[in-house]
Amino acid sequence: MPPKFGLSVALATPFDSNSEIALDAMIAQGRRCLAAGCGSVTLFGTTGEGSSIGSRERERVLAAFLDAGIAAEEIIVGVLVDSVEDAATQAGHALSLGARNILLAPPSYFKNVGDDGVFQWFAAVFAMLGDRARDIIVYNIPSITMVPLTVSLIGRLRTAFPNIVTGVKDSSGDWPFTESLLKTHGDLIILIGDERHLARGVRLGGQGAISGMANFVPRDVKLMAEGGKDDPRIEAFVDELLKYPVVPAVKAMVAHQTSDEIWLAVRPPLVSISGAGQAQLARAFDDLFRSKAA
């Protein structure tokens, strides 16, 4: 078995007043999270609004991170698109630069598709990638995609592509499913997306997390992701976050910690949460953690 995956921050993406990516702020946030113990940064995932970021923007961001001295092996790239060509193009570019992993979600426009169709989509992406295909973490987040990755489908993918599909990020929030996934495919890199289940999942063999909460409490999440240590504060704060749209709420917390309002902006169709919502989240956070220090 390779070394355990550990903790990757699902890095939020800051936007300036023109809705352009604020590269300096994004790189600084990545450095803060790495310095606090995250083993990698995941760019363009759900928390990073990856489905709103185009291919040319991705190339600029990746180049900027590498130019800033963040190593390619510390970078994971999320790919959240529907067409095989777009998925292979985005993944192939990142892999050619040496990215550690690709976090690859299934296509999500068509609903009620079966395992056969989803399998064929992944197979087509890998075929187009050719010999660049490696270190793919498939992304199960049915609340967003409406396309669940079943335990049996994951088995088909790992059997057909044993040197390509190396892990699963499970953001289902469905503990019985997570438990079954760990039992059946525990020799893969199983990452727990719901921090409320993280410590328990790690104790059952999970290898860590790609976590949005790591944007503002990385040291605490690391203890859960690497040591399986329960943290009722984090579990309680996830419940607070889920009272709001998650991505704007996470960004509000980064703004709260950095005192930088640039983090409040999101790209349409998302909208920022209200000032009252921001204040309520900040109070809940400070009541639980007693400190702004991550």
C-alpha positions as CSV (number, residue, x, y, z in Angstrom):
1,M,0.0,0.0,0.0
2,P,1.3,3.5,-0.7
3,P,1.5,6.1,2.1
4,K,-1.9,7.3,3.3
5,F,-3.5,10.1,1.4
6,G,-4.0,12.4,4.4
7,L,-5.7,15.8,4.1
8,S,-6.2,17.9,1.0
9,V,-7.9,21.3,1.2
10,A,-10.8,21.7,-1.2
11,L,-9.5,25.2,-2.0
12,A,-12.0,28.0,-2.4
13,T,-11.5,30.3,-5.4
14,P,-11.5,34.1,-4.7
15,F,-12.9,36.5,-7.4
16,D,-12.2,40.2,-7.8
17,S,-14.7,42.9,-8.5
18,N,-14.6,41.9,-12.2
19,S,-15.3,38.3,-11.4
20,E,-11.8,37.4,-12.4
21,I,-9.8,34.9,-10.3
22,A,-7.8,36.7,-7.7
23,L,-4.6,34.7,-8.1
24,D,-2.5,36.3,-5.3
25,A,-5.3,35.7,-2.7
26,M,-5.8,32.1,-4.0
27,I,-2.1,31.3,-3.8
28,A,-1.8,32.8,-0.4
29,Q,-4.7,30.7,0.9
30,G,-3.1,27.6,-0.6
31,R,0.1,28.3,1.2
32,R,-1.6,28.9,4.5
33,C,-3.4,25.6,4.3
34,L,-0.2,23.7,3.3
35,A,1.7,25.4,6.1
36,A,-1.0,24.3,8.5
37,G,-0.5,20.6,7.6
38,C,-2.5,19.9,4.5
39,G,-0.6,17.6,2.3
40,S,-2.0,19.1,-0.9
41,V,-4.4,21.6,-2.4
42,T,-7.4,20.5,-4.5
43,L,-8.1,23.1,-7.2
44,F,-11.4,23.5,-9.0
45,G,-13.5,21.1,-6.9
46,T,-17.0,21.7,-5.7
47,T,-15.8,24.2,-3.0
48,G,-13.6,25.8,-5.6
49,E,-16.5,26.4,-8.0
50,G,-14.7,24.3,-10.6
51,S,-17.7,23.9,-12.9
52,S,-17.7,27.7,-13.3
53,I,-14.0,27.9,-14.3
54,G,-13.0,27.4,-17.9
55,S,-10.1,25.5,-19.4
56,R,-8.0,28.6,-20.2
57,E,-8.5,30.0,-16.6
58,R,-7.5,26.6,-15.2
59,E,-4.3,26.7,-17.2
60,R,-3.5,30.2,-15.9
61,V,-4.2,29.2,-12.3
62,L,-2.0,26.0,-12.5
63,A,0.8,28.0,-14.1
64,A,0.6,30.6,-11.4
65,F,0.7,28.0,-8.6
66,L,3.7,26.3,-10.1
67,D,5.5,29.6,-10.7
68,A,4.8,30.5,-7.0
69,G,6.8,27.4,-5.9
70,I,3.9,25.1,-5.0
71,A,5.0,21.7,-6.2
72,A,2.9,19.8,-8.8
73,E,2.8,16.8,-6.4
74,E,1.0,19.0,-3.9
75,I,-1.8,19.8,-6.4
76,I,-4.9,17.8,-7.1
77,V,-7.2,19.0,-9.9
78,G,-11.0,18.7,-10.0
79,V,-12.7,18.0,-13.3
80,L,-16.5,18.6,-13.3
81,V,-17.6,18.6,-16.9
82,D,-20.0,16.6,-19.0
83,S,-18.3,16.0,-22.4
84,V,-15.6,13.3,-22.7
85,E,-13.4,15.7,-24.7
86,D,-13.5,18.5,-22.1
87,A,-12.8,16.0,-19.3
88,A,-9.9,14.5,-21.1
89,T,-8.5,17.9,-22.0
90,Q,-8.7,19.3,-18.5
91,A,-7.4,16.2,-16.9
92,G,-4.7,15.7,-19.5
93,H,-3.3,19.2,-19.1
94,A,-3.0,18.8,-15.3
95,L,-1.5,15.4,-15.5
96,S,1.1,16.6,-18.1
97,L,2.2,19.1,-15.5
98,G,2.7,16.4,-12.9
99,A,-0.5,16.9,-10.8
100,R,-0.8,14.4,-7.9
101,N,-4.3,13.3,-8.8
102,I,-7.4,14.1,-10.8
103,L,-10.7,14.3,-8.9
104,L,-13.1,13.2,-11.7
105,A,-16.8,13.6,-11.3
106,P,-19.3,11.7,-13.6
107,P,-21.2,13.7,-16.2
108,S,-24.2,15.3,-14.6
109,Y,-26.5,16.9,-17.2
110,F,-28.4,13.7,-18.0
111,K,-30.3,12.2,-15.1
112,N,-31.4,8.7,-14.3
113,V,-28.6,7.1,-16.3
114,G,-27.4,3.6,-15.4
115,D,-24.1,2.2,-14.4
116,D,-23.4,1.0,-18.0
117,G,-23.6,4.5,-19.4
118,V,-21.5,6.0,-16.6
119,F,-18.9,3.3,-17.0
120,Q,-18.7,3.9,-20.7
121,W,-18.2,7.6,-20.1
122,F,-15.3,7.1,-17.8
123,A,-13.8,4.5,-20.2
124,A,-14.0,7.0,-23.0
125,V,-12.2,9.7,-21.0
126,F,-9.4,7.2,-20.1
127,A,-9.1,6.1,-23.7
128,M,-8.8,9.7,-24.8
129,L,-6.1,10.4,-22.1
130,G,-4.2,7.4,-23.3
131,D,-0.9,6.9,-21.6
132,R,-1.4,10.0,-19.5
133,A,-4.2,8.4,-17.6
134,R,-3.2,7.8,-14.0
135,D,-4.1,8.5,-10.3
136,I,-7.8,9.1,-10.9
137,I,-10.0,9.6,-7.9
138,V,-13.6,9.2,-8.9
139,Y,-16.0,11.6,-7.2
140,N,-19.3,10.5,-5.8
141,I,-21.3,13.5,-4.9
142,P,-24.9,12.6,-5.9
143,S,-26.5,15.6,-4.2
144,I,-24.8,17.7,-6.9
145,T,-24.5,15.4,-9.9
146,M,-27.6,13.3,-9.3
147,V,-25.5,10.5,-10.7
148,P,-24.4,8.2,-7.9
149,L,-21.4,6.0,-8.2
150,T,-22.5,2.7,-6.9
151,V,-20.3,0.2,-5.1
152,S,-20.6,-2.2,-8.0
153,L,-19.8,0.5,-10.6
154,I,-16.6,1.4,-8.7
155,G,-15.7,-2.3,-8.7
156,R,-16.1,-2.4,-12.5
157,L,-14.0,0.7,-12.9
158,R,-11.2,-0.5,-10.7
159,T,-11.1,-3.9,-12.4
160,A,-11.1,-2.5,-15.9
161,F,-8.6,0.3,-15.1
162,P,-6.5,-1.0,-12.2
163,N,-3.6,1.4,-12.7
164,I,-5.8,4.4,-13.4
165,V,-8.7,4.4,-10.9
166,T,-6.9,4.6,-7.6
167,G,-9.4,6.1,-5.3
168,V,-12.9,7.4,-4.5
169,K,-14.0,10.6,-2.9
170,D,-17.3,9.9,-1.2
171,S,-19.3,13.0,-0.6
172,S,-22.7,11.2,-0.5
173,G,-23.2,12.0,3.2
174,D,-24.7,8.5,3.4
175,W,-23.0,6.6,6.2
176,P,-24.3,3.1,5.3
177,F,-23.0,3.6,1.7
178,T,-19.6,4.9,3.0
179,E,-19.4,1.9,5.3
180,S,-20.1,-0.5,2.4
181,L,-17.6,1.3,0.2
182,L,-14.9,0.9,2.8
183,K,-15.7,-2.7,3.4
184,T,-15.7,-3.6,-0.3
185,H,-13.0,-1.3,-1.7
186,G,-10.9,-0.5,1.3
187,D,-7.7,-1.1,-0.5
188,L,-8.4,1.9,-2.7
189,I,-7.8,5.5,-1.5
190,I,-11.2,6.1,0.1
191,L,-11.7,9.8,1.0
192,I,-14.5,10.9,3.2
193,G,-16.2,14.1,1.9
194,D,-18.6,14.7,4.8
195,E,-16.5,15.8,7.8
196,R,-19.3,14.5,10.2
197,H,-18.3,11.0,9.1
198,L,-14.6,11.6,8.6
199,A,-13.1,10.3,11.9
200,R,-15.3,7.2,11.9
201,G,-14.5,6.5,8.3
202,V,-10.7,6.8,8.9
203,R,-10.9,4.4,11.8
204,L,-12.5,1.9,9.4
205,G,-9.7,2.3,6.9
206,G,-10.4,5.5,5.0
207,Q,-7.3,7.3,3.9
208,G,-8.2,10.9,4.6
209,A,-10.2,13.7,3.0
210,I,-10.5,16.4,0.5
211,S,-12.2,18.9,2.8
212,G,-13.8,22.3,2.4
213,M,-13.6,22.9,6.2
214,A,-9.8,22.7,5.8
215,N,-10.0,26.2,4.3
216,F,-10.4,27.5,7.9
217,V,-9.7,24.8,10.4
218,P,-7.0,22.7,8.7
219,R,-5.1,21.6,11.8
220,D,-8.3,20.3,13.4
221,V,-9.5,18.5,10.3
222,K,-6.0,17.0,9.9
223,L,-6.4,15.2,13.2
224,M,-9.6,13.7,12.0
225,A,-8.3,12.8,8.5
226,E,-5.0,11.3,9.6
227,G,-5.7,10.1,13.1
228,G,-9.4,9.3,13.1
229,K,-9.9,11.7,16.1
230,D,-13.5,12.8,16.7
231,D,-14.1,16.5,16.9
232,P,-17.7,17.4,17.9
233,R,-17.0,21.1,17.1
234,I,-16.4,20.4,13.5
235,E,-19.4,18.1,13.3
236,A,-21.5,20.7,14.8
237,F,-20.2,23.5,12.6
238,V,-20.9,21.4,9.4
239,D,-24.6,21.4,10.6
240,E,-24.4,25.2,10.8
241,L,-22.8,25.5,7.3
242,L,-25.5,23.3,5.8
243,K,-28.2,25.9,6.8
244,Y,-26.8,27.9,3.9
245,P,-25.6,27.1,0.4
246,V,-22.3,25.4,1.2
247,V,-19.9,27.2,-1.2
248,P,-20.8,30.8,-0.3
249,A,-20.8,29.7,3.4
250,V,-17.3,28.3,3.2
251,K,-16.1,31.5,1.5
252,A,-17.8,33.6,4.2
253,M,-15.8,31.7,6.8
254,V,-12.5,32.3,4.9
255,A,-13.4,36.0,4.7
256,H,-14.1,35.9,8.5
257,Q,-10.7,34.5,9.2
258,T,-8.7,36.5,6.8
259,S,-10.6,39.8,7.2
260,D,-10.6,40.0,3.4
261,E,-14.0,40.6,1.7
262,I,-12.7,39.4,-1.6
263,W,-13.6,35.9,-0.4
264,L,-17.3,36.7,-0.3
265,A,-17.8,36.9,-4.0
266,V,-19.1,33.8,-5.9
267,R,-19.8,33.3,-9.6
268,P,-23.3,33.1,-11.0
269,P,-25.5,31.1,-10.7
270,L,-24.3,31.1,-7.0
271,V,-25.0,34.2,-4.9
272,S,-23.3,35.3,-1.7
273,I,-25.1,34.7,1.6
274,S,-26.6,37.8,3.3
275,G,-24.7,39.9,5.8
276,A,-26.9,38.5,8.5
277,G,-26.1,35.0,7.5
278,Q,-22.4,35.8,7.5
279,A,-22.7,37.2,11.0
280,Q,-24.6,34.2,12.3
281,L,-22.0,31.8,10.9
282,A,-19.2,33.8,12.4
283,R,-20.8,33.8,15.8
284,A,-21.4,30.0,15.6
285,F,-17.9,29.4,14.6
286,D,-16.4,31.6,17.4
287,D,-18.7,30.0,20.0
288,L,-17.4,26.6,19.0
289,F,-13.7,27.3,18.4
290,R,-13.1,30.3,20.6
291,S,-10.5,31.6,18.2
292,K,-10.0,32.7,14.7
293,A,-6.7,30.9,14.5
294,A,-6.9,27.9,12.0
